[in-house]
Amino acid sequence: MNGGYLNFDGMLAFLGGKSRSWGRLHIHEIPHRKLFSQLLFDPQELRDWVERTAERDVPVDVNAVVRSVLHPPDRKRRTAR
């Protein structure tokens, strides 16, 4: 930790033990600061980022989804011979 900031490994631990490769892949999405060659992560900014990006339950009409898959509007139905 550096003045209240986390380093890269500290950020990964803070986010639940993510792998280093996951961190490198998603670094452009994660709020951070760069001081010379060191990346610094503010724990409060990480908490806010997690809250903003966390998946939320979205109400879905399952019957409508099933109908749209089984009977898309532009699909011609076959008739029995």
C-alpha positions in Angstrom: 0.0 0.0 0.0 1.3 3.5 -0.8 -0.4 6.4 1.0 -3.8 4.7 1.1 -3.5 3.4 -2.4 -3.2 -0.3 -3.5 -0.7 -1.6 -5.9 -1.6 -4.0 -8.7 -1.6 -7.1 -6.6 -3.5 -5.3 -3.8 -6.1 -4.3 -6.3 -6.5 -7.9 -7.5 -6.9 -9.1 -3.9 -9.4 -6.3 -3.2 -11.5 -7.5 -6.1 -11.7 -11.0 -4.8 -8.4 -12.6 -5.8 -8.7 -12.1 -9.5 -5.7 -13.4 -11.6 -2.9 -11.2 -12.9 -3.9 -12.0 -16.5 -7.5 -10.9 -15.7 -6.1 -7.6 -14.3 -3.9 -7.0 -17.3 -6.8 -7.7 -19.6 -9.2 -5.3 -17.8 -6.8 -2.6 -16.7 -8.3 0.0 -19.1 -11.7 -0.4 -17.3 -10.5 -0.3 -13.7 -10.0 3.2 -12.2 -6.3 3.9 -11.4 -3.6 6.4 -11.4 -0.1 6.0 -12.8 2.9 7.4 -10.9 6.0 6.9 -13.0 5.8 3.2 -13.8 3.6 2.2 -10.8 -0.2 1.8 -11.0 -2.1 3.0 -7.9 -5.6 2.1 -7.1 -7.8 4.0 -4.6 -9.9 1.5 -2.6 -12.9 3.9 -2.5 -12.8 4.3 -6.3 -12.7 0.6 -6.6 -15.7 0.2 -4.4 -17.6 2.8 -6.5 -16.5 1.1 -9.7 -17.8 -2.3 -8.5 -21.1 -0.7 -7.5 -21.5 0.9 -10.9 -20.5 -2.2 -12.9 -22.1 -4.9 -10.8 -24.8 -6.9 -12.6 -28.3 -6.0 -11.5 -31.4 -8.1 -11.8 -33.4 -6.9 -14.8 -37.1 -7.7 -15.0 -37.7 -9.9 -18.0 -40.9 -11.2 -19.4 -39.8 -14.8 -20.0 -42.9 -15.7 -21.9 -42.3 -12.9 -24.4 -38.7 -14.0 -24.9 -39.8 -17.6 -25.5 -42.5 -16.5 -28.0 -40.0 -14.3 -29.9 -37.6 -17.2 -30.2 -40.2 -19.8 -31.2 -42.2 -17.4 -33.4 -40.2 -14.5 -34.7 -42.3 -11.9 -36.4 -40.7 -12.2 -39.9 -40.6 -16.0 -39.9 -43.0 -17.9 -42.2 -44.7 -20.8 -40.5 -44.8 -24.1 -42.3 -48.1 -25.7 -42.9 -48.7 -29.4 -42.5 -49.1 -31.3 -45.7 
